[in-house]
């Protein structure tokens, strides 16, 4: 059975989000130093980092938590030939939820909205794993 490489477009989009957050963390840290709100040495221990850059740094950590399960599910679906249209649509739904989650986290940081978006992305990822289980069963 052949696999669809289309599953890798949402993977690449999630990777791009991670790189964009890296740039934002660096930008916010440089801005904090230039504004006198922090010294370069303040970034050794995140607990003393200014809130804007600390929030971005925390979001960056988020990009290496649940998305690891996303990447694994996508690769597993591809390798087993289960990366069909439904799997690709579900993968895009995950990325969309993560992009919106990151936007909220990096702007208003409203916890209730962020939590709801995290739960959505968690459930979407669970669906990915169900699709894989059904496919290999």
N, CA, C and O atoms as a Tinker XYZ file with bonds, in Angstrom:
   548  protein
     1  N      0.849000   -1.181000    0.000000    73     2
     2  CA     0.000000    0.000000    0.000000    64     1     3
     3  C      0.898000    1.250000    0.000000    63     2     4     5
     4  O      1.856000    1.325000    0.770000    81     3
     5  N      0.600000    2.194000   -0.832000    73     3     6
     6  CA     1.425000    3.405000   -0.908000    64     5     7
     7  C      0.933000    4.453000    0.079000    63     6     8     9
     8  O     -0.246000    4.508000    0.429000    81     7
     9  N      1.867000    5.274000    0.513000    73     7    10
    10  CA     1.547000    6.327000    1.470000    64     9    11
    11  C      1.538000    7.669000    0.772000    63    10    12    13
    12  O      2.225000    7.872000   -0.229000    81    11
    13  N      0.757000    8.573000    1.311000    73    11    14
    14  CA     0.691000    9.928000    0.777000    64    13    15
    15  C      1.715000   10.818000    1.471000    63    14    16    17
    16  O      1.745000   10.909000    2.698000    81    15
    17  N      2.550000   11.472000    0.672000    73    15    18
    18  CA     3.518000   12.402000    1.264000    64    17    19
    19  C      2.842000   13.697000    1.690000    63    18    20    21
    20  O      3.487000   14.552000    2.297000    81    19
    21  N      1.560000   13.863000    1.387000    73    19    22
    22  CA     0.830000   15.071000    1.812000    64    21    23
    23  C      0.821000   15.219000    3.327000    63    22    24    25
    24  O      0.650000   16.328000    3.833000    81    23
    25  N      1.001000   14.130000    4.058000    73    23    26
    26  CA     1.041000   14.182000    5.518000    64    25    27
    27  C      2.208000   15.037000    6.009000    63    26    28    29
    28  O      2.201000   15.516000    7.143000    81    27
    29  N      3.204000   15.224000    5.153000    73    27    30
    30  CA     4.369000   15.999000    5.574000    64    29    31
    31  C      4.168000   17.510000    5.483000    63    30    32    33
    32  O      4.956000   18.257000    6.063000    81    31
    33  N      3.142000   17.986000    4.777000    73    31    34
    34  CA     2.878000   19.439000    4.749000    64    33    35
    35  C      2.473000   19.967000    6.119000    63    34    36    37
    36  O      3.014000   20.983000    6.554000    81    35
    37  N      1.536000   19.315000    6.823000    73    35    38
    38  CA     1.260000   19.787000    8.185000    64    37    39
    39  C      2.466000   19.602000    9.123000    63    38    40    41
    40  O      2.663000   20.400000   10.040000    81    39
    41  N      3.257000   18.572000    8.900000    73    39    42
    42  CA     4.480000   18.391000    9.695000    64    41    43
    43  C      5.401000   19.588000    9.481000    63    42    44    45
    44  O      5.920000   20.155000   10.443000    81    43
    45  N      5.604000   19.969000    8.228000    73    43    46
    46  CA     6.454000   21.125000    7.926000    64    45    47
    47  C      5.877000   22.411000    8.513000    63    46    48    49
    48  O      6.625000   23.278000    8.965000    81    47
    49  N      4.563000   22.537000    8.508000    73    47    50
    50  CA     3.923000   23.728000    9.097000    64    49    51
    51  C      4.181000   23.786000   10.600000    63    50    52    53
    52  O      4.440000   24.861000   11.142000    81    51
    53  N      4.111000   22.651000   11.272000    73    51    54
    54  CA     4.379000   22.613000   12.715000    64    53    55
    55  C      5.843000   22.939000   12.996000    63    54    56    57
    56  O      6.153000   23.624000   13.970000    81    55
    57  N      6.728000   22.456000   12.157000    73    55    58
    58  CA     8.152000   22.780000   12.301000    64    57    59
    59  C      8.358000   24.283000   12.102000    63    58    60    61
    60  O      9.110000   24.911000   12.848000    81    59
    61  N      7.698000   24.854000   11.106000    73    59    62
    62  CA     7.799000   26.300000   10.870000    64    61    63
    63  C      7.327000   27.082000   12.087000    63    62    64    65
    64  O      7.965000   28.059000   12.480000    81    63
    65  N      6.214000   26.662000   12.688000    73    63    66
    66  CA     5.735000   27.321000   13.908000    64    65    67
    67  C      6.818000   27.303000   14.982000    63    66    68    69
    68  O      7.042000   28.312000   15.651000    81    67
    69  N      7.479000   26.184000   15.150000    73    67    70
    70  CA     8.535000   26.074000   16.157000    64    69    71
    71  C      9.673000   27.054000   15.866000    63    70    72    73
    72  O     10.164000   27.730000   16.769000    81    71
    73  N     10.078000   27.123000   14.622000    73    71    74
    74  CA    11.146000   28.072000   14.259000    64    73    75
    75  C     10.707000   29.518000   14.485000    63    74    76    77
    76  O     11.497000   30.343000   14.943000    81    75
    77  N      9.451000   29.823000   14.165000    73    75    78
    78  CA     8.959000   31.187000   14.390000    64    77    79
    79  C      8.969000   31.544000   15.874000    63    78    80    81
    80  O      9.275000   32.680000   16.237000    81    79
    81  N      8.639000   30.588000   16.726000    73    79    82
    82  CA     8.670000   30.845000   18.167000    64    81    83
    83  C     10.117000   31.020000   18.633000    63    82    84    85
    84  O     10.380000   31.847000   19.506000    81    83
    85  N     11.045000   30.273000   18.078000    73    83    86
    86  CA    12.463000   30.485000   18.394000    64    85    87
    87  C     12.866000   31.926000   18.091000    63    86    88    89
    88  O     13.519000   32.577000   18.905000    81    87
    89  N     12.474000   32.420000   16.917000    73    87    90
    90  CA    12.799000   33.798000   16.523000    64    89    91
    91  C     12.166000   34.786000   17.492000    63    90    92    93
    92  O     12.795000   35.771000   17.880000    81    91
    93  N     10.919000   34.524000   17.886000    73    91    94
    94  CA    10.228000   35.414000   18.813000    64    93    95
    95  C     10.914000   35.442000   20.182000    63    94    96    97
    96  O     11.066000   36.509000   20.777000    81    95
    97  N     11.322000   34.291000   20.677000    73    95    98
    98  CA    12.027000   34.235000   21.963000    64    97    99
    99  C     13.284000   35.102000   21.886000    63    98   100   101
   100  O     13.534000   35.928000   22.764000    81    99
   101  N     14.054000   34.907000   20.850000    73    99   102
   102  CA    15.289000   35.684000   20.693000    64   101   103
   103  C     14.990000   37.171000   20.590000    63   102   104   105
   104  O     15.662000   37.987000   21.221000    81   103
   105  N     13.996000   37.525000   19.807000    73   103   106
   106  CA    13.622000   38.926000   19.630000    64   105   107
   107  C     13.189000   39.567000   20.946000    63   106   108   109
   108  O     13.592000   40.687000   21.260000    81   107
   109  N     12.378000   38.860000   21.705000    73   107   110
   110  CA    11.907000   39.396000   22.982000    64   109   111
   111  C     13.051000   39.521000   23.994000    63   110   112   113
   112  O     13.080000   40.462000   24.788000    81   111
   113  N     13.967000   38.595000   23.966000    73   111   114
   114  CA    15.105000   38.671000   24.882000    64   113   115
   115  C     16.014000   39.840000   24.518000    63   114   116   117
   116  O     16.466000   40.574000   25.397000    81   115
   117  N     16.280000   40.015000   23.241000    73   115   118
   118  CA    17.107000   41.148000   22.795000    64   117   119
   119  C     16.423000   42.466000   23.151000    63   118   120   121
   120  O     17.074000   43.395000   23.629000    81   119
   121  N     15.124000   42.550000   22.924000    73   119   122
   122  CA    14.360000   43.754000   23.252000    64   121   123
   123  C     14.428000   44.051000   24.747000    63   122   124   125
   124  O     14.560000   45.209000   25.144000    81   123
   125  N     14.338000   43.012000   25.578000    73   123   126
   126  CA    14.397000   43.195000   27.037000    64   125   127
   127  C     15.756000   43.741000   27.461000    63   126   128   129
   128  O     15.832000   44.611000   28.328000    81   127
   129  N     16.813000   43.243000   26.864000    73   127   130
   130  CA    18.157000   43.724000   27.200000    64   129   131
   131  C     18.314000   45.171000   26.744000    63   130   132   133
   132  O     18.800000   46.010000   27.502000    81   131
   133  N     17.910000   45.467000   25.524000    73   131   134
   134  CA    18.034000   46.828000   25.002000    64   133   135
   135  C     17.218000   47.831000   25.813000    63   134   136   137
   136  O     17.622000   48.983000   25.970000    81   135
   137  N     16.069000   47.391000   26.326000    73   135   138
   138  CA    15.200000   48.275000   27.110000    64   137   139
   139  C     15.672000   48.398000   28.557000    63   138   140   141
   140  O     15.136000   49.201000   29.321000    81   139
   141  N     16.668000   47.609000   28.930000    73   139   142
   142  CA    17.172000   47.653000   30.297000    64   141   143
   143  C     16.341000   46.844000   31.274000    63   142   144   145
   144  O     16.559000   46.918000   32.483000    81   143
   145  N     15.393000   46.072000   30.766000    73   143   146
   146  CA    14.545000   45.248000   31.627000    64   145   147
   147  C     15.237000   43.953000   32.046000    63   146   148   149
   148  O     14.783000   43.264000   32.960000    81   147
   149  N     16.336000   43.631000   31.374000    73   147   150
   150  CA    17.069000   42.400000   31.693000    64   149   151
   151  C     18.523000   42.560000   31.287000    63   150   152   153
   152  O     18.879000   43.402000   30.462000    81   151
   153  N     19.352000   41.716000   31.901000    73   151   154
   154  CA    20.757000   41.611000   31.512000    64   153   155
   155  C     20.905000   40.263000   30.810000    63   154   156   157
   156  O     20.135000   39.343000   31.087000    81   155
   157  N     21.874000   40.129000   29.913000    73   155   158
   158  CA    22.055000   38.825000   29.256000    64   157   159
   159  C     22.160000   37.666000   30.257000    63   158   160   161
   160  O     21.687000   36.563000   29.985000    81   159
   161  N     22.773000   37.920000   31.399000    73   159   162
   162  CA    22.918000   36.851000   32.397000    64   161   163
   163  C     21.574000   36.431000   33.007000    63   162   164   165
   164  O     21.472000   35.350000   33.588000    81   163
   165  N     20.545000   37.275000   32.880000    73   163   166
   166  CA    19.226000   36.924000   33.417000    64   165   167
   167  C     18.623000   35.707000   32.720000    63   166   168   169
   168  O     17.732000   35.059000   33.268000    81   167
   169  N     19.099000   35.396000   31.527000    73   167   170
   170  CA    18.509000   34.297000   30.770000    64   169   171
   171  C     19.112000   32.940000   31.113000    63   170   172   173
   172  O     18.729000   31.916000   30.549000    81   171
   173  N     20.062000   32.947000   32.048000    73   171   174
   174  CA    20.617000   31.682000   32.527000    64   173   175
   175  C     19.577000   30.917000   33.328000    63   174   176   177
   176  O     19.500000   29.691000   33.244000    81   175
   177  N     18.772000   31.642000   34.108000    73   175   178
   178  CA    17.738000   31.048000   34.950000    64   177   179
   179  C     16.403000   31.650000   34.519000    63   178   180   181
   180  O     16.136000   32.821000   34.787000    81   179
   181  N     15.564000   30.853000   33.852000    73   179   182
   182  CA    14.323000   31.420000   33.330000    64   181   183
   183  C     13.412000   32.072000   34.368000    63   182   184   185
   184  O     12.568000   32.893000   34.006000    81   183
   185  N     13.558000   31.733000   35.630000    73   183   186
   186  CA    12.665000   32.294000   36.649000    64   185   187
   187  C     12.852000   33.796000   36.835000    63   186   188   189
   188  O     11.966000   34.464000   37.367000    81   187
   189  N     13.987000   34.336000   36.405000    73   187   190
   190  CA    14.195000   35.775000   36.550000    64   189   191
   191  C     14.075000   36.503000   35.206000    63   190   192   193
   192  O     14.382000   37.691000   35.107000    81   191
   193  N     13.635000   35.790000   34.193000    73   191   194
   194  CA    13.466000   36.361000   32.861000    64   193   195
   195  C     12.220000   37.252000   32.836000    63   194   196   197
   196  O     11.227000   36.923000   33.486000    81   195
   197  N     12.245000   38.378000   32.099000    73   195   198
   198  CA    11.053000   39.231000   31.998000    64   197   199
   199  C      9.871000   38.449000   31.409000    63   198   200   201
   200  O     10.054000   37.554000   30.583000    81   199
   201  N      8.677000   38.798000   31.841000    73   199   202
   202  CA     7.482000   38.041000   31.458000    64   201   203
   203  C      7.310000   37.844000   29.950000    63   202   204   205
   204  O      7.032000   36.720000   29.534000    81   203
   205  N      7.461000   38.873000   29.107000    73   203   206
   206  CA     7.246000   38.640000   27.669000    64   205   207
   207  C      8.163000   37.569000   27.071000    63   206   208   209
   208  O      7.715000   36.725000   26.295000    81   207
   209  N      9.440000   37.607000   27.433000    73   207   210
   210  CA    10.332000   36.587000   26.883000    64   209   211
   211  C     10.149000   35.249000   27.595000    63   210   212   213
   212  O     10.313000   34.198000   26.975000    81   211
   213  N      9.819000   35.268000   28.862000    73   211   214
   214  CA     9.564000   34.018000   29.589000    64   213   215
   215  C      8.352000   33.294000   29.004000    63   214   216   217
   216  O      8.349000   32.068000   28.891000    81   215
   217  N      7.331000   34.052000   28.638000    73   215   218
   218  CA     6.138000   33.460000   28.027000    64   217   219
   219  C      6.500000   32.819000   26.688000    63   218   220   221
   220  O      6.064000   31.709000   26.385000    81   219
   221  N      7.299000   33.527000   25.892000    73   219   222
   222  CA     7.720000   32.977000   24.608000    64   221   223
   223  C      8.590000   31.734000   24.807000    63   222   224   225
   224  O      8.461000   30.762000   24.063000    81   223
   225  N      9.466000   31.763000   25.798000    73   223   226
   226  CA    10.314000   30.606000   26.076000    64   225   227
   227  C      9.467000   29.411000   26.521000    63   226   228   229
   228  O      9.746000   28.273000   26.146000    81   227
   229  N      8.445000   29.674000   27.313000    73   227   230
   230  CA     7.552000   28.585000   27.746000    64   229   231
   231  C      6.785000   28.013000   26.560000    63   230   232   233
   232  O      6.581000   26.803000   26.466000    81   231
   233  N      6.357000   28.901000   25.646000    73   231   234
   234  CA     5.660000   28.422000   24.458000    64   233   235
   235  C      6.597000   27.573000   23.600000    63   234   236   237
   236  O      6.176000   26.580000   23.007000    81   235
   237  N      7.854000   27.964000   23.537000    73   235   238
   238  CA     8.826000   27.166000   22.792000    64   237   239
   239  C      8.918000   25.763000   23.396000    63   238   240   241
   240  O      8.964000   24.772000   22.669000    81   239
   241  N      8.943000   25.687000   24.706000    73   239   242
   242  CA     8.942000   24.367000   25.363000    64   241   243
   243  C      7.705000   23.572000   24.966000    63   242   244   245
   244  O      7.775000   22.362000   24.751000    81   243
   245  N      6.574000   24.264000   24.872000    73   243   246
   246  CA     5.326000   23.600000   24.462000    64   245   247
   247  C      5.459000   22.945000   23.086000    63   246   248   249
   248  O      4.819000   21.930000   22.812000    81   247
   249  N      6.287000   23.529000   22.228000    73   247   250
   250  CA     6.445000   22.992000   20.871000    64   249   251
   251  C      7.212000   21.669000   20.849000    63   250   252   253
   252  O      7.309000   21.014000   19.811000    81   251
   253  N      7.752000   21.287000   22.005000    73   251   254
   254  CA     8.475000   20.024000   22.090000    64   253   255
   255  C      7.783000   19.053000   23.047000    63   254   256   257
   256  O      8.392000   18.084000   23.501000    81   255
   257  N      6.534000   19.311000   23.347000    73   255   258
   258  CA     5.770000   18.423000   24.218000    64   257   259
   259  C      4.764000   17.639000   23.368000    63   258   260   261
   260  O      5.131000   16.624000   22.776000    81   259
   261  N      3.534000   18.075000   23.297000    73   259   262
   262  CA     2.512000   17.361000   22.521000    64   261   263
   263  C      2.888000   17.202000   21.042000    63   262   264   265
   264  O      2.594000   16.156000   20.464000    81   263
   265  N      3.526000   18.195000   20.408000    73   263   266
   266  CA     3.893000   17.985000   19.000000    64   265   267
   267  C      4.799000   16.775000   18.751000    63   266   268   269
   268  O      4.827000   16.257000   17.634000    81   267
   269  N      5.528000   16.319000   19.749000    73   267   270
   270  CA     6.335000   15.107000   19.567000    64   269   271
   271  C      5.420000   13.932000   19.235000    63   270   272   273
   272  O      5.750000   13.111000   18.379000    81   271
   273  N      4.278000   13.848000   19.904000    73   271   274
   274  CA     3.316000   12.777000   19.604000    64   273   275
   275  C      2.706000   12.969000   18.216000    63   274   276   277
   276  O      2.417000   11.995000   17.520000    81   275
   277  N      2.512000   14.226000   17.815000    73   275   278
   278  CA     2.006000   14.543000   16.469000    64   277   279
   279  C      2.993000   14.048000   15.408000    63   278   280   281
   280  O      2.604000   13.358000   14.466000    81   279
   281  N      4.268000   14.404000   15.566000    73   279   282
   282  CA     5.276000   13.991000   14.592000    64   281   283
   283  C      5.353000   12.467000   14.502000    63   282   284   285
   284  O      5.448000   11.898000   13.414000    81   283
   285  N      5.310000   11.831000   15.648000    73   283   286
   286  CA     5.391000   10.365000   15.680000    64   285   287
   287  C      4.186000    9.737000   14.996000    63   286   288   289
   288  O      4.326000    8.767000   14.250000    81   287
   289  N      3.003000   10.287000   15.248000    73   287   290
   290  CA     1.794000    9.754000   14.611000    64   289   291
   291  C      1.853000    9.940000   13.098000    63   290   292   293
   292  O      1.523000    9.025000   12.344000    81   291
   293  N      2.274000   11.124000   12.655000    73   291   294
   294  CA     2.363000   11.378000   11.211000    64   293   295
   295  C      3.340000   10.424000   10.540000    63   294   296   297
   296  O      3.035000    9.835000    9.502000    81   295
   297  N      4.511000   10.277000   11.137000    73   295   298
   298  CA     5.508000    9.366000   10.563000    64   297   299
   299  C      5.009000    7.917000   10.570000    63   298   300   301
   300  O      5.231000    7.173000    9.616000    81   299
   301  N      4.344000    7.533000   11.642000    73   299   302
   302  CA     3.821000    6.167000   11.734000    64   301   303
   303  C      2.740000    5.923000   10.684000    63   302   304   305
   304  O      2.699000    4.863000   10.061000    81   303
   305  N      1.870000    6.908000   10.493000    73   303   306
   306  CA     0.838000    6.779000    9.466000    64   305   307
   307  C      1.463000    6.682000    8.082000    63   306   308   309
   308  O      1.017000    5.889000    7.253000    81   307
   309  N      2.487000    7.478000    7.827000    73   307   310
   310  CA     3.162000    7.438000    6.538000    64   309   311
   311  C      3.822000    6.076000    6.298000    63   310   312   313
   312  O      3.639000    5.466000    5.244000    81   311
   313  N      4.577000    5.615000    7.268000    73   311   314
   314  CA     5.332000    4.364000    7.122000    64   313   315
   315  C      4.408000    3.170000    6.913000    63   314   316   317
   316  O      4.738000    2.252000    6.163000    81   315
   317  N      3.257000    3.179000    7.569000    73   315   318
   318  CA     2.341000    2.039000    7.462000    64   317   319
   319  C      1.359000    2.176000    6.304000    63   318   320   321
   320  O      0.522000    1.297000    6.096000    81   319
   321  N      1.451000    3.268000    5.548000    73   319   322
   322  CA     0.546000    3.457000    4.416000    64   321   323
   323  C     -0.818000    3.988000    4.831000    63   322   324   325
   324  O     -1.777000    3.903000    4.064000    81   323
   325  N     -0.912000    4.529000    6.029000    73   323   326
   326  CA    -2.192000    5.032000    6.520000    64   325   327
   327  C     -2.352000    6.539000    6.420000    63   326   328   329
   328  O     -3.248000    7.111000    7.039000    81   327
   329  N     -1.494000    7.184000    5.648000    73   327   330
   330  CA    -1.535000    8.653000    5.552000    64   329   331
   331  C     -2.446000    9.105000    4.422000    63   330   332   333
   332  O     -2.027000    9.833000    3.522000    81   331
   333  N     -3.695000    8.664000    4.480000    73   331   334
   334  CA    -4.682000    9.048000    3.478000    64   333   335
   335  C     -5.265000   10.424000    3.754000    63   334   336   337
   336  O     -4.787000   11.155000    4.621000    81   335
   337  N     -6.294000   10.762000    3.011000    73   335   338
   338  CA    -6.913000   12.081000    3.099000    64   337   339
   339  C     -7.405000   12.407000    4.512000    63   338   340   341
   340  O     -7.194000   13.521000    4.992000    81   339
   341  N     -8.046000   11.469000    5.171000    73   339   342
   342  CA    -8.553000   11.723000    6.523000    64   341   343
   343  C     -7.393000   12.027000    7.469000    63   342   344   345
   344  O     -7.474000   12.955000    8.273000    81   343
   345  N     -6.328000   11.255000    7.375000    73   343   346
   346  CA    -5.169000   11.474000    8.243000    64   345   347
   347  C     -4.549000   12.841000    7.987000    63   346   348   349
   348  O     -4.121000   13.513000    8.925000    81   347
   349  N     -4.498000   13.252000    6.743000    73   347   350
   350  CA    -3.926000   14.560000    6.404000    64   349   351
   351  C     -4.804000   15.683000    6.946000    63   350   352   353
   352  O     -4.293000   16.663000    7.488000    81   351
   353  N     -6.105000   15.549000    6.806000    73   351   354
   354  CA    -7.027000   16.571000    7.328000    64   353   355
   355  C     -6.907000   16.664000    8.852000    63   354   356   357
   356  O     -6.886000   17.761000    9.409000    81   355
   357  N     -6.831000   15.534000    9.509000    73   355   358
   358  CA    -6.672000   15.518000   10.970000    64   357   359
   359  C     -5.334000   16.153000   11.361000    63   358   360   361
   360  O     -5.265000   16.880000   12.352000    81   359
   361  N     -4.291000   15.890000   10.609000    73   359   362
   362  CA    -2.986000   16.500000   10.899000    64   361   363
   363  C     -3.059000   18.017000   10.762000    63   362   364   365
   364  O     -2.510000   18.741000   11.593000    81   363
   365  N     -3.737000   18.505000    9.715000    73   363   366
   366  CA    -3.898000   19.960000    9.567000    64   365   367
   367  C     -4.717000   20.541000   10.720000    63   366   368   369
   368  O     -4.446000   21.654000   11.172000    81   367
   369  N     -5.714000   19.798000   11.197000    73   367   370
   370  CA    -6.521000   20.275000   12.332000    64   369   371
   371  C     -5.633000   20.430000   13.568000    63   370   372   373
   372  O     -5.784000   21.386000   14.329000    81   371
   373  N     -4.718000   19.498000   13.764000    73   371   374
   374  CA    -3.795000   19.595000   14.891000    64   373   375
   375  C     -2.950000   20.860000   14.772000    63   374   376   377
   376  O     -2.829000   21.628000   15.727000    81   375
   377  N     -2.370000   21.069000   13.599000    73   375   378
   378  CA    -1.502000   22.235000   13.391000    64   377   379
   379  C     -2.287000   23.526000   13.594000    63   378   380   381
   380  O     -1.791000   24.460000   14.224000    81   379
   381  N     -3.487000   23.584000   13.074000    73   379   382
   382  CA    -4.319000   24.782000   13.259000    64   381   383
   383  C     -4.555000   25.048000   14.740000    63   382   384   385
   384  O     -4.433000   26.186000   15.195000    81   383
   385  N     -4.890000   24.013000   15.488000    73   383   386
   386  CA    -5.103000   24.183000   16.929000    64   385   387
   387  C     -3.831000   24.655000   17.628000    63   386   388   389
   388  O     -3.894000   25.485000   18.534000    81   387
   389  N     -2.673000   24.130000   17.212000    73   387   390
   390  CA    -1.401000   24.529000   17.833000    64   389   391
   391  C     -1.012000   25.963000   17.469000    63   390   392   393
   392  O     -0.463000   26.691000   18.296000    81   391
   393  N     -1.300000   26.364000   16.226000    73   391   394
   394  CA    -1.006000   27.746000   15.814000    64   393   395
   395  C     -1.847000   28.717000   16.630000    63   394   396   397
   396  O     -1.336000   29.718000   17.133000    81   395
   397  N     -3.133000   28.420000   16.761000    73   395   398
   398  CA    -4.013000   29.309000   17.528000    64   397   399
   399  C     -3.604000   29.292000   19.001000    63   398   400   401
   400  O     -3.610000   30.334000   19.657000    81   399
   401  N     -3.252000   28.122000   19.519000    73   399   402
   402  CA    -2.774000   28.023000   20.897000    64   401   403
   403  C     -1.545000   28.911000   21.099000    63   402   404   405
   404  O     -1.468000   29.663000   22.071000    81   403
   405  N     -0.593000   28.819000   20.183000    73   403   406
   406  CA     0.619000   29.636000   20.284000    64   405   407
   407  C      0.284000   31.125000   20.199000    63   406   408   409
   408  O      0.843000   31.932000   20.942000    81   407
   409  N     -0.618000   31.483000   19.306000    73   407   410
   410  CA    -1.016000   32.891000   19.161000    64   409   411
   411  C     -1.584000   33.421000   20.480000    63   410   412   413
   412  O     -1.202000   34.494000   20.948000    81   411
   413  N     -2.492000   32.657000   21.062000    73   411   414
   414  CA    -3.096000   33.081000   22.333000    64   413   415
   415  C     -2.018000   33.159000   23.417000    63   414   416   417
   416  O     -1.961000   34.131000   24.169000    81   415
   417  N     -1.182000   32.156000   23.494000    73   415   418
   418  CA    -0.137000   32.112000   24.518000    64   417   419
   419  C      0.812000   33.305000   24.389000    63   418   420   421
   420  O      1.239000   33.877000   25.392000    81   419
   421  N      1.132000   33.668000   23.165000    73   419   422
   422  CA     2.127000   34.713000   22.916000    64   421   423
   423  C      1.551000   36.123000   22.858000    63   422   424   425
   424  O      2.296000   37.099000   22.771000    81   423
   425  N      0.230000   36.229000   22.907000    73   423   426
   426  CA    -0.404000   37.552000   22.883000    64   425   427
   427  C     -1.142000   37.791000   24.197000    63   426   428   429
   428  O     -0.547000   38.267000   25.164000    81   427
   429  N     -2.416000   37.468000   24.238000    73   427   430
   430  CA    -3.225000   37.747000   25.434000    64   429   431
   431  C     -2.914000   36.806000   26.597000    63   430   432   433
   432  O     -3.093000   37.168000   27.760000    81   431
   433  N     -2.449000   35.599000   26.278000    73   431   434
   434  CA    -2.139000   34.562000   27.262000    64   433   435
   435  C     -3.322000   34.265000   28.187000    63   434   436   437
   436  O     -3.157000   34.057000   29.389000    81   435
   437  N     -4.497000   34.250000   27.603000    73   435   438
   438  CA    -5.707000   33.934000   28.385000    64   437   439
   439  C     -5.758000   32.419000   28.624000    63   438   440   441
   440  O     -5.913000   31.621000   27.700000    81   439
   441  N     -5.624000   32.069000   29.879000    73   439   442
   442  CA    -5.475000   30.668000   30.283000    64   441   443
   443  C     -6.668000   29.806000   29.868000    63   442   444   445
   444  O     -6.473000   28.694000   29.379000    81   443
   445  N     -7.875000   30.282000   30.047000    73   443   446
   446  CA    -9.055000   29.473000   29.707000    64   445   447
   447  C     -9.070000   29.131000   28.221000    63   446   448   449
   448  O     -9.356000   27.993000   27.849000    81   447
   449  N     -8.764000   30.105000   27.373000    73   447   450
   450  CA    -8.746000   29.866000   25.932000    64   449   451
   451  C     -7.583000   28.943000   25.583000    63   450   452   453
   452  O     -7.735000   28.009000   24.796000    81   451
   453  N     -6.440000   29.210000   26.167000    73   451   454
   454  CA    -5.262000   28.380000   25.922000    64   453   455
   455  C     -5.522000   26.926000   26.307000    63   454   456   457
   456  O     -5.167000   26.009000   25.567000    81   455
   457  N     -6.136000   26.725000   27.456000    73   455   458
   458  CA    -6.429000   25.366000   27.922000    64   457   459
   459  C     -7.377000   24.659000   26.963000    63   458   460   461
   460  O     -7.176000   23.492000   26.626000    81   459
   461  N     -8.422000   25.381000   26.521000    73   459   462
   462  CA    -9.380000   24.784000   25.588000    64   461   463
   463  C     -8.682000   24.386000   24.290000    63   462   464   465
   464  O     -8.951000   23.317000   23.742000    81   463
   465  N     -7.792000   25.241000   23.799000    73   463   466
   466  CA    -7.067000   24.938000   22.564000    64   465   467
   467  C     -6.102000   23.769000   22.759000    63   466   468   469
   468  O     -5.906000   22.960000   21.852000    81   467
   469  N     -5.503000   23.686000   23.941000    73   467   470
   470  CA    -4.640000   22.542000   24.232000    64   469   471
   471  C     -5.458000   21.258000   24.207000    63   470   472   473
   472  O     -5.033000   20.260000   23.625000    81   471
   473  N     -6.624000   21.279000   24.831000    73   471   474
   474  CA    -7.487000   20.090000   24.869000    64   473   475
   475  C     -7.913000   19.698000   23.455000    63   474   476   477
   476  O     -7.947000   18.513000   23.120000    81   475
   477  N     -8.237000   20.685000   22.630000    73   475   478
   478  CA    -8.603000   20.397000   21.236000    64   477   479
   479  C     -7.441000   19.702000   20.535000    63   478   480   481
   480  O     -7.632000   18.679000   19.878000    81   479
   481  N     -6.234000   20.254000   20.675000    73   479   482
   482  CA    -5.091000   19.636000   19.992000    64   481   483
   483  C     -4.788000   18.251000   20.569000    63   482   484   485
   484  O     -4.376000   17.355000   19.833000    81   483
   485  N     -4.985000   18.070000   21.857000    73   483   486
   486  CA    -4.792000   16.763000   22.477000    64   485   487
   487  C     -5.778000   15.743000   21.904000    63   486   488   489
   488  O     -5.397000   14.619000   21.576000    81   487
   489  N     -7.044000   16.141000   21.787000    73   487   490
   490  CA    -8.065000   15.238000   21.239000    64   489   491
   491  C     -7.813000   14.936000   19.765000    63   490   492   493
   492  O     -7.997000   13.803000   19.322000    81   491
   493  N     -7.396000   15.935000   19.016000    73   491   494
   494  CA    -7.081000   15.712000   17.600000    64   493   495
   495  C     -5.918000   14.729000   17.479000    63   494   496   497
   496  O     -5.940000   13.843000   16.625000    81   495
   497  N     -4.908000   14.881000   18.326000    73   495   498
   498  CA    -3.787000   13.955000   18.295000    64   497   499
   499  C     -4.245000   12.544000   18.661000    63   498   500   501
   500  O     -3.772000   11.562000   18.088000    81   499
   501  N     -5.163000   12.452000   19.615000    73   499   502
   502  CA    -5.708000   11.148000   19.993000    64   501   503
   503  C     -6.388000   10.506000   18.783000    63   502   504   505
   504  O     -6.267000    9.300000   18.568000    81   503
   505  N     -7.103000   11.314000   17.993000    73   503   506
   506  CA    -7.745000   10.804000   16.772000    64   505   507
   507  C     -6.686000   10.283000   15.800000    63   506   508   509
   508  O     -6.889000    9.257000   15.149000    81   507
   509  N     -5.562000   10.983000   15.702000    73   507   510
   510  CA    -4.474000   10.487000   14.842000    64   509   511
   511  C     -4.053000    9.081000   15.267000    63   510   512   513
   512  O     -3.875000    8.194000   14.433000    81   511
   513  N     -3.902000    8.898000   16.555000    73   511   514
   514  CA    -3.468000    7.593000   17.048000    64   513   515
   515  C     -4.551000    6.528000   16.845000    63   514   516   517
   516  O     -4.251000    5.363000   16.589000    81   515
   517  N     -5.812000    6.948000   16.964000    73   515   518
   518  CA    -6.909000    6.006000   16.668000    64   517   519
   519  C     -6.886000    5.605000   15.204000    63   518   520   521
   520  O     -7.068000    4.433000   14.874000    81   519
   521  N     -6.659000    6.581000   14.318000    73   519   522
   522  CA    -6.572000    6.267000   12.887000    64   521   523
   523  C     -5.453000    5.265000   12.621000    63   522   524   525
   524  O     -5.609000    4.336000   11.828000    81   523
   525  N     -4.328000    5.465000   13.294000    73   523   526
   526  CA    -3.218000    4.523000   13.117000    64   525   527
   527  C     -3.612000    3.134000   13.623000    63   526   528   529
   528  O     -3.362000    2.133000   12.950000    81   527
   529  N     -4.222000    3.073000   14.798000    73   527   530
   530  CA    -4.624000    1.777000   15.362000    64   529   531
   531  C     -5.610000    1.065000   14.453000    63   530   532   533
   532  O     -5.500000   -0.140000   14.226000    81   531
   533  N     -6.573000    1.812000   13.933000    73   531   534
   534  CA    -7.567000    1.217000   13.027000    64   533   535
   535  C     -6.881000    0.735000   11.740000    63   534   536   537
   536  O     -7.177000   -0.339000   11.217000    81   535
   537  N     -5.970000    1.558000   11.260000    73   535   538
   538  CA    -5.277000    1.204000   10.006000    64   537   539
   539  C     -4.451000   -0.079000   10.135000    63   538   540   541
   540  O     -4.454000   -0.921000    9.238000    81   539
   541  N     -3.758000   -0.214000   11.240000    73   539   542
   542  CA    -2.891000   -1.402000   11.360000    64   541   543
   543  C     -3.623000   -2.632000   11.895000    63   542   544   545
   544  O     -3.084000   -3.738000   11.868000    81   543
   545  N     -4.852000   -2.438000   12.382000    73   543   546
   546  CA    -5.623000   -3.574000   12.924000    64   545   547
   547  C     -6.045000   -4.549000   11.818000    63   546   548
   548  O     -6.697000   -5.555000   12.099000    81   547
